Amino acid sequence: MVAVSRGPAVSDDRALLTDIFAAALAAVDPTLVLAKQLQISNQGACLRQRSGETLLPLLTPGAGGALRLIAIGKAAGPFARAFCAEVAVDAGIVIAPLDAPAQVAGLEDIAADHPDAAAASRAAADRLLQFIDAGRADDRYAVLLTGGASALCALPIAGISDGDKRQAVLAMMNAGASIAELNALRKHLSQLKGGRLAARLAPAPIVTLAISDVPDDDPAVIGSGPTVADPSTFADVQESIRRYGIESELPPAVLRHLSAGLAGQVEETPKAQDLAPQPYIVIASLDDALEAARLRAQAQGFQVVSLGRSLYGEVADEARRLARAVAQLQGDLQTDTQPGLSLAERGVLLMAGGEPSLRLVQSSAQQPGVGGRAQHLALLLARELADRSGVTVLVAGTDGIDGRSPAAGGFADASTWKKIIAAGIDPEAALVAANSHTALGAAGDVFTTGRTMTNVADLVLISIRAS
């Protein structure tokens, strides 16, 4: 169970939502997932999932050569520890955030930058290349990927500086680009992403295990797809830049490189015909977290209405959509007649998952405040539900870190908006400045877990009672 810090006055439904969130996290904890799915013996290795069984001869003891491990991402440490508890690894490198060191016995622990790639991320990528170069022709590789891998291991192509790449990615991120669009840009500015890590490891056999935080669990998007062919092109990147109108915000070196790529003067990222097929398995995803949340909520007596993996629109649009669903469900509860239950006892849990986009408006006079997608959505829902009693909201990132804040997310109910105003903060101005953490903190409605050691995007959990 995740440790949760919250204010002293916590409603019963807040405690219930916290419990549901913890159940969702447990379902995507790499230690628990690998112990359940991965079966290793001298006779063979396989991964058993609901969808079927995948044989992994690469992981069988005595398969020949050395088994070398590469783990990258926000949950790389626990993922690598869990893997090494099941599989005999000969050597390995783990690249994790500065504040979440891997500390896996016998493996090299590299701390890097997140969420913005900087000098430590380049150093991590350089060290990874040295690790690969030290290998032998008969080596085998297991690659473990989780969200955050793109920023944690970053090596721009020749002619583009770390600052150039960082500026380009931030410009697209602040414009509200999707993770697929962001990763297409990263891949076309990188020496490792978009299948280029697989190309460097060739002809060594590779198996990739991933914990997915992206829509549709697309291997080409998870961690910017370092071990799979890249379907995106220079033309796709240019189209995103044009659509968001950010060309003037990109460094000249980046624009020159992208133009050269369009003209066929720079080699494209590896495509399917360039890489040998290699096993790639997603061991945990947002679907698993949502299913665990559903089961836990039902055990608590809730009727469950799931919107599934649907939170990928603009954050304000998602807030309005969720508020409309809440109003409809609460109206249904008002007219429901469940035998033996009072109005207060009838309850519905509305849940959804994903990563809504949040466009940051920056100027020289005002920088964005402290917060992230989850807290921003919680604050928007506080506004939408300010006059609606009987509703309690929890929005939180499953990695435990929401944007540039120390919180996982936030709570909201009919009192939140009023408490923020009473504390002397203008919540509307906080939304404009992306200062949701400060506003929710003033109301005592910040939700804090610390790093959870997994990452499958954000969860929205809303308990609805008849008012």
C-alpha positions in Angstrom: 0.0 0.0 0.0 1.2 3.5 -0.8 1.9 5.8 2.1 -0.3 8.9 1.8 0.0 12.2 3.5 -3.1 14.3 3.7 -4.7 17.0 5.9 -6.2 16.2 9.3 -9.9 16.6 8.2 -10.4 13.8 5.7 -13.9 12.6 4.8 -14.7 8.9 4.6 -14.9 9.1 0.8 -11.4 10.5 0.6 -10.2 7.6 2.6 -12.0 5.2 0.3 -10.6 6.9 -2.8 -7.1 6.7 -1.3 -7.6 3.0 -0.8 -8.8 2.4 -4.3 -5.9 4.4 -5.7 -3.5 2.2 -3.6 -5.1 -1.0 -5.1 -4.6 0.4 -8.6 -0.9 1.0 -7.8 -0.4 -2.5 -6.4 -1.7 -4.0 -9.7 1.1 -2.3 -11.7 3.9 -2.7 -9.1 6.8 -4.3 -11.1 7.8 -6.5 -8.1 4.4 -8.0 -7.8 3.7 -8.2 -11.5 7.0 -10.0 -12.4 6.7 -12.4 -9.5 3.3 -13.4 -10.8 4.0 -13.4 -14.6 7.6 -14.4 -15.1 8.4 -18.1 -14.8 12.1 -19.2 -15.1 13.6 -22.7 -14.9 16.5 -24.6 -16.5 13.9 -26.0 -18.9 12.8 -22.5 -20.2 11.5 -19.1 -19.5 8.0 -17.7 -20.2 5.8 -14.8 -19.3 2.2 -15.8 -18.4 -0.5 -13.1 -18.8 -4.2 -13.1 -19.2 -3.7 -12.7 -23.0 -1.6 -15.9 -23.1 1.9 -17.2 -22.6 5.1 -15.9 -24.3 8.2 -18.1 -24.4 11.4 -16.2 -23.7 14.3 -18.5 -24.5 16.6 -15.5 -24.2 16.1 -15.5 -20.4 16.7 -19.2 -19.9 19.7 -20.0 -17.7 22.6 -21.2 -19.8 21.2 -19.8 -23.1 24.7 -18.8 -24.1 26.7 -15.7 -23.7 26.2 -13.1 -21.0 22.7 -11.7 -20.1 23.1 -8.0 -19.8 20.4 -5.7 -18.5 19.5 -2.2 -19.5 16.8 -0.5 -17.4 15.6 3.1 -18.0 12.7 5.1 -16.6 11.1 6.6 -13.5 10.5 3.1 -12.2 13.7 1.6 -13.5 15.0 0.8 -10.0 12.2 -1.4 -8.7 11.7 -2.9 -12.1 15.4 -3.9 -12.3 15.3 -5.2 -8.7 12.2 -7.3 -9.5 13.7 -8.6 -12.7 17.0 -9.6 -10.9 15.0 -11.4 -8.3 13.6 -13.7 -11.0 16.4 -13.9 -13.6 20.2 -14.4 -13.3 21.8 -11.3 -14.8 25.5 -11.1 -15.6 25.9 -7.3 -15.9 23.6 -4.3 -16.1 23.0 -0.6 -16.0 20.0 1.2 -14.5 19.2 4.8 -15.4 16.7 6.4 -12.9 15.8 9.9 -11.6 18.2 11.7 -9.3 15.8 11.5 -6.4 15.0 7.8 -7.0 18.3 5.9 -7.2 18.0 2.3 -8.3 20.5 0.8 -5.8 20.3 -2.7 -7.4 23.1 -5.0 -6.1 25.6 -5.9 -8.8 24.3 -3.3 -11.3 25.6 0.1 -12.2 23.3 2.8 -10.9 23.2 6.0 -13.0 21.2 9.0 -11.8 19.8 11.3 -14.5 17.4 14.3 -15.0 13.6 14.2 -15.1 11.3 15.7 -16.3 13.7 17.9 -18.3 16.7 16.3 -19.8 20.0 18.0 -18.9 23.7 17.3 -18.4 23.0 14.2 -16.2 20.8 12.7 -18.9 23.5 13.1 -21.5 26.1 11.6 -19.2 23.7 8.7 -18.6 23.4 8.1 -22.4 27.2 8.3 -22.8 27.7 5.8 -20.1 25.0 3.5 -21.7 27.0 3.6 -25.0 30.2 2.6 -23.1 28.3 -0.2 -21.4 27.1 -1.5 -24.9 30.6 -1.1 -26.4 32.0 -3.2 -23.6 29.8 -6.2 -24.5 30.8 -9.2 -26.6 29.4 -10.7 -29.8 27.4 -13.5 -28.1 25.8 -11.3 -25.4 22.0 -11.2 -24.9 20.1 -8.1 -23.7 17.1 -7.5 -21.6 15.8 -4.0 -21.8 13.3 -2.7 -19.2 11.4 0.5 -20.0 9.0 2.7 -18.0 7.7 6.2 -18.4 10.4 8.9 -18.2 12.9 7.0 -20.2 12.9 9.7 -22.9 14.2 12.4 -20.6 16.4 10.2 -18.4 18.6 9.0 -21.3 19.1 11.7 -23.9 21.8 12.0 -26.5 21.1 14.5 -29.3 22.3 13.8 -32.8 25.5 15.6 -34.0 25.0 19.3 -34.5 22.3 19.7 -31.9 23.1 20.7 -28.4 21.4 19.5 -25.2 19.9 23.0 -24.8 18.6 23.0 -28.4 16.8 19.7 -27.9 15.5 20.6 -24.5 14.1 23.9 -25.9 12.4 22.2 -28.8 10.8 19.5 -26.6 9.6 22.1 -24.1 8.1 24.3 -26.8 6.1 21.4 -28.1 5.2 20.2 -24.6 4.0 23.6 -23.5 1.9 23.9 -26.6 -0.1 20.9 -25.4 1.3 18.2 -27.8 0.4 14.6 -27.2 3.0 12.1 -26.0 3.2 10.6 -29.4 3.9 14.0 -31.0 6.5 14.7 -28.4 8.2 11.4 -28.9 8.3 11.8 -32.7 10.2 15.0 -32.2 12.6 13.4 -29.6 13.2 10.4 -31.9 14.2 12.5 -34.8 16.7 14.5 -32.6 18.2 11.5 -30.8 21.0 8.9 -31.2 19.1 6.3 -29.1 15.4 6.7 -29.5 13.2 5.5 -32.3 14.8 2.1 -32.7 18.4 3.5 -32.6 19.2 1.6 -29.4 18.2 -1.7 -31.1 20.3 -0.8 -34.1 23.3 -0.2 -31.8 22.8 -3.5 -30.0 22.4 -5.5 -33.3 23.0 -8.3 -34.0 22.6 -9.2 -30.3 19.2 -10.7 -29.4 17.0 -8.5 -27.3 13.9 -8.9 -25.2 12.1 -5.7 -24.0 9.7 -5.6 -21.0 7.8 -2.4 -20.5 5.4 -0.8 -18.1 3.3 1.5 -20.3 2.1 5.0 -19.5 1.0 5.8 -23.1 -2.3 5.5 -25.1 -2.8 2.0 -26.6 0.5 0.8 -25.0 2.3 1.5 -28.3 5.9 0.2 -28.1 6.9 2.9 -30.6 5.8 5.5 -28.0 6.9 4.0 -24.7 10.1 5.7 -23.8 10.3 7.0 -27.4 10.6 3.4 -28.7 14.4 2.8 -28.4 14.1 -0.9 -29.3 11.4 -0.9 -32.0 11.1 0.5 -35.4 9.8 4.0 -35.7 6.7 4.6 -37.8 6.9 8.4 -37.5 8.7 10.6 -40.0 10.4 14.0 -40.4 7.2 15.0 -42.2 5.1 14.1 -39.1 7.3 16.2 -36.9 7.1 19.2 -39.2 3.3 18.9 -39.3 3.1 19.0 -35.5 5.3 22.1 -35.4 3.1 23.8 -38.1 -0.2 22.8 -36.3 1.0 24.2 -32.9 2.6 27.3 -34.5 5.8 27.0 -32.6 8.4 27.2 -35.4 9.6 30.6 -34.1 10.3 29.0 -30.6 12.6 26.3 -32.0 16.4 26.7 -32.2 17.9 27.3 -35.6 19.9 24.1 -35.4 16.8 22.0 -34.8 15.0 23.7 -37.7 17.9 23.1 -40.0 18.1 19.4 -39.1 14.4 18.8 -39.6 14.5 20.6 -43.0 17.4 18.4 -44.0 15.5 15.4 -43.0 12.5 16.4 -45.1 14.8 16.9 -48.0 16.3 13.4 -47.6 19.7 14.7 -46.6 19.5 13.1 -43.2 18.8 9.5 -42.6 15.4 8.6 -41.2 14.9 6.7 -37.9 15.0 2.9 -38.3 11.9 1.4 -39.9 10.5 -2.1 -39.8 12.7 -3.4 -42.6 15.8 -2.1 -40.9 15.5 -4.1 -37.6 15.2 -7.8 -36.9 12.0 -8.8 -35.1 12.5 -9.0 -31.3 10.1 -9.9 -28.5 8.5 -6.8 -26.8 6.0 -7.4 -23.9 4.0 -4.8 -21.9 3.8 -6.4 -18.4 1.6 -3.6 -16.9 -0.5 -0.8 -18.1 -3.3 1.6 -17.3 -5.9 -1.1 -18.1 -4.5 -3.2 -15.2 -4.7 -0.2 -12.8 -8.3 0.6 -13.8 -9.4 -3.0 -13.4 -7.9 -3.2 -9.9 -9.6 0.1 -9.0 -12.9 -1.3 -10.3 -12.6 -4.5 -8.2 -11.6 -2.6 -5.1 -14.5 -0.1 -5.5 -17.0 -2.8 -6.0 -15.7 -4.5 -2.8 -16.4 -1.2 -1.0 -20.0 -1.3 -2.2 -19.8 1.2 -5.1 -21.5 0.8 -8.4 -18.7 1.5 -10.9 -18.9 3.5 -14.1 -15.7 3.5 -16.0 -14.8 5.8 -18.8 -11.7 3.7 -19.4 -8.5 5.1 -21.0 -10.2 8.3 -22.3 -8.4 11.3 -20.7 -6.3 12.5 -23.6 -8.1 15.7 -24.5 -7.4 19.3 -23.4 -7.6 19.4 -19.6 -10.4 22.0 -19.4 -12.5 20.0 -21.9 -12.0 16.8 -19.8 -13.1 18.7 -16.7 -16.3 19.7 -18.3 -16.9 16.2 -19.7 -16.4 14.6 -16.2 -18.6 17.2 -14.5 -21.4 16.4 -17.0 -21.1 12.7 -16.2 -21.1 13.4 -12.5 -24.3 15.5 -12.8 -26.0 12.7 -14.8 -25.0 10.0 -12.4 -26.0 11.9 -9.3 -29.3 12.7 -10.9 -29.8 9.0 -11.5 -29.0 8.3 -7.9 -31.6 10.8 -6.7 -34.4 8.8 -8.4 -32.9 5.3 -7.6 -34.7 3.2 -5.1 -32.3 0.5 -3.8 -34.0 -1.5 -1.2 -32.5 -1.2 2.3 -30.2 1.7 1.4 -30.6 5.3 2.5 -29.8 8.1 0.1 -26.4 8.7 1.8 -25.5 5.0 1.4 -26.0 4.8 -2.3 -22.8 5.4 -4.1 -21.3 5.4 -7.6 -17.6 5.5 -8.4 -16.8 7.2 -11.7 -13.3 6.5 -12.9 -11.1 7.2 -15.9 -7.4 7.2 -16.8 -5.0 8.9 -19.2 -2.9 12.1 -19.5 -4.9 15.2 -20.5 -2.9 17.9 -22.3 -2.2 21.1 -20.4 -1.0 24.1 -22.5 1.2 26.4 -20.5 1.0 30.1 -21.2 4.4 31.7 -20.5 5.5 35.3 -20.7 8.5 37.2 -19.5 6.4 38.7 -16.8 4.9 35.5 -15.4 6.2 32.0 -15.2 3.9 29.0 -14.6 3.4 28.2 -11.0 3.8 24.9 -9.2 1.6 22.0 -10.3 0.8 19.5 -13.0 -1.9 17.9 -15.1 -3.5 16.0 -12.2 -3.7 19.0 -9.8 -4.9 21.3 -12.6 -7.7 18.9 -13.5 -8.6 18.6 -9.8 -8.7 22.4 -9.5 -10.9 22.7 -12.6 -13.3 20.0 -11.1 -13.4 22.0 -7.9 -14.7 24.9 -9.9 -17.2 22.7 -11.8 -18.5 21.0 -8.7 -18.4 24.0 -6.3 -22.2 23.9 -5.7 -22.6 20.1 -5.8 -22.6 18.3 -2.5 -22.1 14.5 -2.2 -19.2 14.4 -4.7 -15.5 13.7 -3.9 -12.7 13.8 -6.5 -9.2 12.3 -6.5 -7.0 13.0 -9.5 -3.4 11.7 -9.2 -0.5 10.5 -11.3 0.4 6.9 -10.7 4.1 7.8 -10.5 3.4 9.9 -7.4 4.9 13.1 -9.0 2.6 15.5 -10.7 4.5 17.9 -13.0 7.0 20.1 -11.2 5.5 19.6 -7.7 6.1 17.2 -4.8 2.5 15.9 -4.9 0.8 13.1 -6.8 -2.3 15.0 -7.4 -5.2 16.5 -5.5 -8.7 16.1 -4.0 -11.7 18.3 -4.7 -15.2 18.5 -3.4 -17.9 21.2 -3.0 -15.8 23.0 -0.3 -12.4 23.1 -2.2 -13.0 26.3 -4.3 -14.4 28.2 -1.3 -11.5 27.1 1.0 -9.0 28.4 -1.6 -10.7 31.8 -1.7 -11.0 31.9 2.1 -7.2 31.3 2.2 -6.7 34.5 0.2 -5.9 32.9 -3.1 -7.7 33.6 -6.4 -8.3 30.1 -7.8 -9.1 31.5 -11.3 -5.7 33.2 -11.3 -4.1 30.0 -10.1 -5.6 28.2 -13.1 -4.2 30.8 -15.5 -0.8 30.6 -14.0 -0.8 26.8 -13.7 -0.4 27.2 -10.0 -2.7 24.4 -9.0 -0.4 23.0 -6.3 -0.4 26.2 -4.4 -4.1 26.7 -4.6 -5.0 23.1 -3.5 -2.4 23.3 -0.8 -4.1 26.3 0.7 -7.3 24.3 0.9 -5.6 21.3 2.4 -6.5 19.3 -0.6 -3.1 18.2 -2.0 -2.6 14.4 -2.3 0.9 13.2 -1.6 2.4 9.8 -2.0 6.0 10.2 -2.8 7.4 8.2 -5.7 5.4 5.1 -6.2 8.0 3.2 -8.2 5.6 2.6 -11.1 4.0 4.7 -13.8 0.9 4.1 -16.0 -0.4 7.7 -16.4 -3.1 9.5 -14.3 -6.2 8.2 -12.6 -9.4 10.1 -11.9 -11.6 8.6 -9.2 -14.9 10.3 -8.3 -17.2 9.1 -5.6 -20.8 10.2 -6.1 -23.5 10.1 -3.4 -27.1 11.2 -3.6 -27.1 14.8 -2.3 
